[in-house]
Amino acid sequence: MEDFEEHTDVTLARPIPKGMLRPFGQVTGHATDPFTGNRQVMVRWPGAVKALAYDPEELIRVE
């Protein structure tokens, strides 16, 4: 599992449907899932009002 630091640029790891743009977001922090206790990564996407939580396996680093 990769540890994403704040301000790291990320995108979704899953394939994007043909013809759609791949979104790029930025890590804003970390959280803990209240039900499973798993560590999550908070990502703010362009145009979003607030950051959303993702499992680290759902994201990849953009370099």
N, C-alpha and C positions, 0 to 999 in steps of 0.2 A: 504494500500500500504506500502510495506516495504522500508525503506531507506537504501540503500547499501553504506557503507563507503568504501573508497579506501583501496585496498589490501585485500578485502573480497573475499574468494574463492566462485565461483558460478558455476552453471550448468543450462542448459535449463530446464524449467518447463514442457514442452510438452513431451509426451512419445517418446522414441527412438525406431525406427523400430527394430524388432527382428534381432539379429545377429550383430548389430552395437554397437560400443563403445560409452559410454556417455562422451562427452567432459567436461573438467573442465577448467574454465578460472578464471581470476582475475580482479576485478574492478580497473580501472585506473583513473576514474573520472566521471564527469557528464556533460550533455549537455542539450540544449533546442531544441526541434524540431521546425524548423523555420516556419513550416506551421500550426501546431496545438498549439504551445507554451507549450506542455507537457514536463515534465522533463524526461530525458532518462539517462540510465546507460551505461557508456563506459566500454566494456569488451575486454580484450586481451586474445585470445586463444593461446595455445601452437603452435608454428610454424607460427603464423600470423605476418604479417609485421606491422600492426597497429590495434588499438582497433576499435571495431564496436559498434554502438549504439543499445540499446534494451530498450523497455518499461519495467519498473520494474516488471510487471505482467508476463513477459516472463521468468523470472529468479527465481531460488531458491538458498538459501544459502547452502553451503556445510560445514558440521560440522564434 
